Amino acid sequence: MIDFSSIIARELSLNPEFTLNVINLLADGATVPFIARYRKEMTGSMDEVAIMAIRDRLHQLQELAKRRETVLNSIGEQGKLSAELRRQVEEAPTMAVLEDLYLPFRPKRRTRATIAREKGLEPLAKQLMAQHHDVRPELVSRKYISDEKGVADEDAALAGARDIMAEWISENAIARHKLRQLFQRGAMMRSKVAKGKEEEGEKYQIYFDAEEKASRAPSHRVLAMLRGEAEGFLKLSIEPSAIEAVELLERLFVRNQSASASQVQSAAFDSYKRLIQPSLETEMRQMLKERADAEAIRVFAENLRQLLMAAPLRGRNVLAIDPGFRTGCKVVCLDANGKLLHNETIYPHPPENKVKDSAAKIRSLVNAYRITAIAVGNGTAGRETEAFIRHIPFEGDMVAVMVNEAGASVYSASAVAREEFPDYDVTVRGAVSIGRRLIDPLAELVKIDPKSIGVGQYQHDVDQNALQGSLNDVVVNCVNQVGVDLNTASKELLTYVSGIGPALAKSIVDYRVKNGGFKSRRELIKVPRLGEKAFEQAAGFLRIPGAANPLDASAVHPESYPVVDAMVSKLGVTVANLMNSVELREKLNLAEFVTERVGLPTLTDIMAELSKPGRDPRNAYEVFEFDRNVHSVADLVVGMELPGIITNITNFGAFVDIGVHQDGLVHVSQLADRFVRDPNEVVSLNQKVMVRVLEVDVARKRINLTMKKK
């Protein structure tokens, strides 16, 4: 049995004992958030990133082990599994090395070498491969001439022998390993425009005659060139110097200056050009694609994390507007929990131009539903609607903000929206989604496929299963980091809670509808099919504000309630007293409460939670306004300084909404007055920034911006 934990610990520079504990916890059904938050003593306080790295590498090693077993069985069935070969297969560190070892034994289709063997030319190939000085190829090949076997003359015999030698060379594990290293070290990525596609493929013009070292090509350029090739606009090649590659093979296989060696030299050249180069180029493409995918997925995942963790606007009734011109602006009123109270349509813009009537209606709704915040979608007519709202004289303080509505249309037409609002059309659902994004972005955005939110980079080009898995990890970690109100959370939000999933989420909501709100965390056990294991995984991330036991509203796990009980018993106070008094908490010596299972990391977390029970880790909401004099691209002037919001981050820069219905790009070279390798070093999603206009292309709707001070 292979010890995966020691391999993973060594590769990731982790403690072997903690790594083994993580593997065992995962095997026992524990989730990543649960392990990170509530099993710190067992993991050395590893975070979610380290735990997911262990999980993912474990899966890779398990897949390698399965393939290794298949290879051993296949070679064994052929009666060719020597002790040395078994050792090499069992020690193969990667799938590529394993496949190189298996290549000579893999069942083959009918090849040129196969045909040559059928003609009886393998002994000739072996004789030539030996490269003895006294062997004259043109003479020894004569005895293999046979009309019956289809060998017409000496040249045909030698050609067949070279085909066999070429296959031997291509299947040599050492040769493939060295050439793979050459590819990884020195391959050049070259792209040319496909014949006759110059005009049609104009968007790929920068790649019409491009060349760069494959190992240094950034992910966005790799994905762009691969997409251009897939669409038929580019011709792409990835290979090192052919001369260097062939010379490498000659050093391995050509032993002297004999006539036989000359045949081996020809076979080596043919082997590289016909067999090895296409194979390794395919492998290199796959490696580059996987690397580019991983980077693009990382960027997407980080953007999604920042978007989901955006500051909520708590405790306010919200009026939300899905703006439009001809069809009017759909208006909804929501309470502080996002419940729909009212909806209707106003027509403040052309062609109706019912400005006064619309303003009066908005003021009436604000007063009737005690609205203190207005959310305006940033789509068509968004800036015009924002300007209209800002001209209305409200009686009290009013927060009016533009809200990114990316994906709202996807939600409004979804089964989730139809189930939630069966009696309303898509326009009402879209407006509700806009308002709820202001109240609690995380709770609303979990209802939408992350790929529809629009914060990715080449998201349709990357491995979709890998993308989905990574984005799901982000959503799960964000939801559990924030925590969920058990009595108000939607089924979709509950689905992402550790240990829950769609079926239990539905059961929880059904129980809530039938029995009213949960009075305690322990009541969760009454939910059908929610057993002790699911309770263990989920309970700490579920909150019940106002519960009889104040710990039920905190992130303290129920398994740690006895620890808190011991603390309050020692002090002779209540849990509420301990939560409300810094002086009482400072009297406790945590070392006194350490047990075999509960160590200082957990005790420290408990004390932090007691001081701020149920604390939301997200930042406080900050009101933002665009420049009121700028509404369209036509209003922009080079040199103009404008406020903006970061809407998307890629490897090559950040996109900024400056309120003109078209995001501008701040190239990575323009993000700061210093060199920036990764845009995430200096900007984050939803960050408020000041930018300066560098260039405006109205026809192509392109805006180049800078954040440099100079």
N, C-alpha and C positions, 0 to 999 in steps of 0.2 A: 504493500500500500504506500503510495507516494505521499510524503509529508508536504502538502501544499502550503501549510502555514509557514514553514521555515523558508520555502522558496519566496513566498510573497513578502515575508518580513525582510528578507535580504534585499529583494528588488526595490521595495518601497522604503527601506531604511526605517523599519518599525520594530518595536519590541516583539519578539517571537511569542511570548506568553500572551500578551494582549491581542496579538493577531489571531492566535488560536482561539481565544475567548470570543472574538468577534465572529469568526467562522462558525463556532458552535452555537452562538446566539442566533445567527442568521438561519442555521439549520433547524433550530428549534422554533422558527416562525417569528422571531422578533423583527421589528421594522427598523430601518435606519434612524428615524427620529427618536424612537424609543431607546435604542441602544445609546445614541449620543447624549440624550437628556437624562436617562434614569439608570444607566449602567456604567457610570464613569469610573468606579473602582475597578471594574473588570477590564476596561479599555485604556486606562491611563488618561482619561478625559479626551479621547479622540473626538474630532468633530465629524460632521456629516460627510465632508469631502474625503477624509481618510477612510471612513467606513465604506463609502461607496466605491472607493478605489480597491479596497480589499474584495468587496463583493464582485466587482467587474473582473478583476484579475483571476479570482477563483473560478468564475464561469469560463474564462478563456483556458485556464489550465485543465479544467474538467473536459472541455471540448477537445483539447489536445490529447488528453488521456484516452478518450473514446476513439479518436482517430488512430492513435498509436496501437490500440488493441486490434483495430480492424486491419492495419498494415501487417502486424505480426501474424495474425491468422491467415491472411492472404499469402504471405511469403511461406509460411509454414505448410500450407496446403500444397504449395508447389514443390515442397521438399528441398527448399534452398535456404532455410534459415539456419545459418551457422551461429556458433556462440558469439563470435565477434560482431556479426551483423545484429544479433539480438541486443547486444550491449549498446551498439551505436543507436539503434532505434529507441531503446529505453531511455537513453541519455539525450536524445534530440531535444534541444531547448526551445525550438520554434516550429511552427507548422511548415515553414519553408524548408528547413533542414530535414524534417521528417519526410516531406514529399520528394526531396532530392534523393534520399536513401531508397525510397520506394520506387522511383522512376524506372530503374532497370527491370523491375518485377511487375510493373503495372500491366494489366491486360491491354494489348495494343490493337489499334486498327491496322489494316494492311498498309505498310509503309514501303518505301523504296528499299530499305534494309531488309524487310521481311521478304520481299520478292527476290532480292539477291541471295538470301539464305536458301530459299526454295530452289534456286538454281545451283545450289551446292558451292557457293563462293565464300562461305565463312572460313574454311581452312586457308584460303588464299589471303583473306583479310588478316588472319592471325599471323601468317608468315610475314606479311608486309609490316604489320604493327611491331614485330620483333626487331625490324630495322638492322638485319645483319648485313655487313658490307659485301659478303659474297653472293647475295641474292640479287639476281637481275630480274626485275618485275616483268619485262616483256617476254622473258623466257619461261619463268615459272607459271605465268598466266595461261600459256598455251594449252596445258593439259586440262584446263577448265572449259575450253571451247567445246560446245555441244549444240548441235541443231535441235536435238530432242528437248534440251532444257532452255533453249532460246538464247544461248551465248554465242554470238556470231563470230567474234574475233577477240584478239588480245585486248583491244581497247574496251570492248564491252565487259570483259572479265574484270579488268582493272577498275572500270567505273562502278561495277557492282560491289567490288571489294571496298572501294572508297566510301560507298553509301553505308556499308556495314560499319566501317571505322568511324564515320561521321556520327552515327547513332551512338556508338560506344563513347565517343568523346562527349557528346551532348548529355549522356546519362551519367557521366562521372561526377560524383558528389563534390569532390575537391575542386574540380574545374568550375562547376556551377557556383560554388561558394565564393571563389575568387572573382569570378565575373560579376556575381551579384554585388560584391563589395565595390567593384569598379563602376557598376551602374549607379549605385547609391552615392558614390563619391564624385563621379565625373560625368554623369549623364547630362546632356544638354536638352532642354525642352525647346523645340523649334516649331513655329507655326507659320503657315503660308496661306494666303487666300485661295479658296477653291476656284478653279477655272470658271470664268463667267459669272462669279458671284460678287464682284467688286461693289456694284451699286446696291444690290439686294441685301448684302451683309454689311452695310455701312457702319452699323453700331459696333462691329468688331474691327474697325479700321486699324486700331492701335496694335492689333495682333496679325495684320496682313503679312508682316515680315518681321517677326519677333523671335528673339533668342535669349535664353538665360539658363543658368545652371539650375537643374531640376531641384537639387537639394535646398536651394535658397529661394525658390519661387513661392511667394506668399499664397495663402489659400485662396484668396478671392481671384487671383490671376489664373491659378490652376483650374478652378471651377469655371471661370469665364471661357478659357480656351477649350475645355472639355465640352462645354455647352455649345460653343461655336462649331466644334467638330461634329457634335451630335445633330446640329441643325443643318449641317451640310455647307457651312460657309468657310470653314477652315480645314486645312490638312495639317495634322499634328504628328510629330515624331519625337521620341524620347530615347536617346541612346548616347553612349560615350563615343570616343574616337574608335572607329572600327579597326584602325591600324594597331592601336594599343591593345584592343581586345584580342585580335588574332595573334599578336606577338605573345600575349599572355598564354594562349593555348599552345603556341609553338614551344615555349619554354617548358611546358608541362609534358608535351607528348613527342616532340621531335628531338631525338637523341643524338643524331650525328649528321654527316653530310652525304650519307649513302643514297643510292637510287631509291631504296624502299622508303627512306626518310622523306624523300621528295613527295612520294605518294601520301604519306601521313600528313605532310604539310598541306597538300591540296585538300585532304579530307578535313583537316582542322579548319581551313578557310570556309569550306562548304558547310561544315557543322555550325560554325558561328552564324553565317549569313542566313542559312536556311532553317536551322533548328533552334539554336540557343538565343540569338538576338530577338526573334519574334516572341519567344517564350518569356525572356526576361523583360522585354519591353512591356508586354502585357502585365507581368508581375509588378513592374515599376509603376505603370499606370494605376494599377489597383492600390499600391502602397501610397502614391501621391494623392489619389482620390480619398483614401481612408484618412490620410493626414489632413487633407483640406477639409473633409467632412467634419473631422473631430474639432478643428479650429472654428469652422463656421457654426457648428452646434454649440461649442463653448460660448461664442459670442452671443448667439441667440439665447442660450440659457441664462447668461448673465443679464442680458437686456430684460428678459422675462422676469427674472428675480427682482430686478429694480422696479419694474412696472408693478408687479404684484405687491411689493412692499412700499408702494407710494403712500404718502400720508393720507389718512381718512379725514373727512370733515364730520366729526361726531356731534350728536345732540342738536341738530338743526332740521327743521322741516324744509324741504327743498322743492322748488319749482323748476322743472326741467323742460327744455325746449329742443325739439328736433327741427332745425330750421329748414325753410324751403321758400321758393319764390311763387311759382304758379299754383302749387298745391297747398300753400300756406304753411304756417309753423304749428306743429303739433305740440300742445302744452299739457303737461301732467303735473299734479301736485302729489308729493309723497311725504309721509311722516318721517320721523327721525330714524326709523327702522327700515325705510324703503317701501312701506305699504302704500299702494295706489289709493288715493283719496278722491281724485277728480281728473277728468281729461276733457279737452276741447281743442278747437283749432282757431287760430287768429290769422289775419292777412295784412301784416304791416308793410309788405313790400309790393312792388309791381307784379302783376298788372292791377291788383285790387287797390293797393295803397290806402288801406283803412288804418291809418296810423293812429288817429285819435281814439277810435273805437277799440283798437288793439291795446293801446296804453291803458285805457280805462279798465279794460277787462283784466289786464295783468295786475293793476293796483287792487282791483276788487278781489282777485284770487289771493294775492299776498296778504290782505287783511283777513279774509275769510278763513284761510288755512294757516295763519300765523307763520308765514314763510319768512325765513331770514337768510336764505341763500338761493341763488339762481344759477343753474347749470345750462350752458348753451353748447350744443354740439358744434364741432369745428368743421363740419362739411359745407356743402353748398349753402350759401346765404348766411354762414356762421358769423362772419365779421359784421355784416350788415345788421344781423339780429342782435349781436352784442352791442353795437352802437345804439340801436333802437332802445334796448333795455337801459343803457347808461343815461339816456335822456329822460327817463321817467323819474319824477320826483317822489321818492318813497318817504314815508313818515319816519321810519327808524333806520338803524344801520342795516345795510344790505351787502352781502358778499355776492358778486356777480363774476363768474369765471367761465372761460372756454374749456370744454372737456373734449379730450381726444375720443372720437367715436369709432375708431377703427374696430371692425368686427361687430359693431352693434347691429348691422343689417343681417349678419350671419346668425346672431342670437335671436333676433326678432322673428326669423323664419324657421327657427329650430323647433324640434319636438319639445325641448325643455321649455321654451317660451310659450308654445301652444298649450302645454300642460298647465303652466302657471297662469296664463291669461287666455283661457279658451274663448272668451266672449269679446275679445278685443283684436283689432287688426294689427298688422306689422308696424304701422306708424306709431301706435300707442306703445307697443312693446319696445320699440327702438327708443322712444323718449324716456320710458321708465329706466331702460338700461343706462342711458346717459346720466340720469339723475343719481342712480345707485352707484355709478362709478365715482361720483363725487363723495357720496356718503361713506362708502367702503369699497375701494377698488378691488381688493382681494376677493371679497365675498361675491362680487359681480362677475369678475373676469374668469373665475373658475368655471363658469357656465359655458364658456366659449372655448373651442379648440384653440390651444395656444398658437397654432400655425396660422390662425386667421387674425391675430392681433396686430401683425405687421411690424414686428421688431426684429426680424431675422435678416440674414445675409445669404443669398442663394439658397433659401430654404427648400425650394422645390428640386434642387439639384443633388441634395445630400441624401444619404441613406435614410429613408423615412422611418424604418424601425428604430434605428439608433437615435434619430431626432425625437421621435415620440417618447422613447424611454427616458432620454435626458430631460425633456421638458416636463414629463410626468414627475420625475424626481424633484425638479425645481418647485412645482406646485405643491407636492406633498411636504417638502421641507418648509416652504413659506407658510402654509396653512398651520402646520404644527408648531412652528416658531411663534406665530401670533396667538394661537389658541382659538377655540370656537365656543360661542355661546350655545349651549346644548338646547336651550328653549326657543331660540330664534333662527338658528342656522338652517339654510336650505338643504334639501337632499343632496344637491350637487356639492355644496361645501363640506357636508358631513362625509361624503364619499372619500375625500382625501385625508381624513383623520386617520392617524395610525391605527391599524387593526380593524378598520370599519369596512370600506368598500361599498359598492352600489347596493347590494342586497340588504346589508345591515343598516345602511343609511335610510333606505325606504322603510324598513321595519321600525327604526327610531322615530321617523316622522309620523308613521301610522299610529304608533303607540302614543305619541304626543297629542295627535288629533283626538284620539279616543279617550285618553285619560287626563288631558291637560298637561301643563308643564311639569318637568321633573323637579321633585323636591330635594333630591340628593343624588350624588353620583352613584351610590350603591343601587339605586332604583333601576339603573341601566340593566341589571341582571334580569329584570322582569321582561325585558324586550325579547320577543321570540327569537331563538337561534343565536342570541348573544351570550356566549359562555364566558367562563372565567379567563380564558386566554385572550379573547377579544377585549374583555374588560381591562385586563392588565395592560395591554398595548395602548388602549384608547383613553382610559380615564384621566390621566394626567393632562391631556390636551383639551379636555372638555371643561367648560366653565358653567357654573350655575350662580349668577349674581343674585344675592339676597337669600341664599340657602341658609338653613338653620345652622349648619356647620360652615363658618366662614372659609375654611380650607377648600370647600367645594368650588369656591370662586377663584381659586389660586392655581398655580402650576405645581403645587406640592402634590405628589402622587399619593393616592390612598394607602399604598403600602408603607408610606412614611408617616402616616397620621399617629401611630404609636410613639414615634420619636418626638413629635410636637407635644403629644399628651404628656410625655415624660418631662419635657421642658416646662410646661405650664404647671405640672404637679410639683416640680421642684421649687418653682417660684410662688406657688399658691395663688395663681391668677387664672383667668380664662384665656382661651385662644385669642379672642377679640382684644383683650387687654394687651397681650403680647404683640399683636399686630400694630396696635396704636401707640406703643411706647418704645422709643429708642433706648431709654434708660433701662427698661426691663430686658431688652434684647442684649444690651451690653453687659449685663450681669452674668450672662451664660458663658460657661467655659465649654466650648464645643467638644473638646477632647474627652469630656466626661460622657458624651453620648455616642462615642464611636463603638461600633459593634463589629462582629465578623462580617456582616453584610453591608452595614452603613458606615462609610468612611468620611473623611473631612470634605472631599469634593461634594458629596450629596448634602452634608450638613451645611456647607457654605451656600449651596444653592437654596436650601430651605430658608436660611436666614435672609438671603437676598429677596426671596419671594414673600416672606412675612413682612418685610419692610415696604414692599410695593406689590401687594397681591393682584394677580391678573394683569400686570403691567403690559401695555402694548409696546412692543419694541420699535414700532414705526415712528417716524418723526412727526412733529406737529405740522398741521396744514399751514401753508403760506399762500396768501392771496397774490395773484400775478396779473398784470395788465400788459397787453400789447400796446405799441405806439398807436394812438388814436388817429394819427394822420396818414397811416399806411394801411391800405386795404387790399391792394392787388400788386402783381409783379410790376405793372406799369408805374406804380408810385415809387419804386425803388430808384435810388441814385447812388452811383459809386461813391464811397466814402461815408455814406450815411451810417450812423450808429443806432442800433436797435436792440430792444430787449427780446429775448427768445427763450424757448424751452427745448431741451434736448429730447428728441422723439425716437431716435434710433442710433445705435453705435455699431460701427463695423471696424474691421482692421485698418481700413484706409481713411477713416475719419468719422465725424459725427454729423447727423442731420438735425437741423434746428428749425422749429416752427416759429416763424416771425410774423405770423398772422396774415399771410397773403395766399392761402390755399395751396402753396407749393413750398415744401421744405427746402431750405438751402443747405449746402454742404460745406462744412468746415473740414478741409483736408487735414490729415494727421500732421502735416508740416505747418499748419496754421493754427494749431490748438494752443500753442504757448510760445513764449519767447525762448524756449530751450528745446532741445531735441526730445521728442516723444516717441517711444517705441510702441506703446500700447495706449490707445485713446482712453481706456478705462483708468489710466493713471491720473487723468486730469478732469474727466467729465463722468457724469452718471445720468441715467435715464430720468427724465422729468426735472433735471436741474435747470434752474433759472440762470441764464447767462446774458452777457452783453456781447454783441457781435458787430463787426463792421463789414459793409458790403464791398466786395472786391470786384465782382463782375456780374453782369446781368445779361442773360440771353433770353429775351422775351419770346422769340419764335420757338426755341427748344425748351422753354420753361425751366431753365437752369440758372441757379443762383449760387455763386461762390462767395463764401464768407470767411472772415478771419476773427480769431479771438486774441491775436497778438496785440500787445500794447503799442508796439513800434510800427 
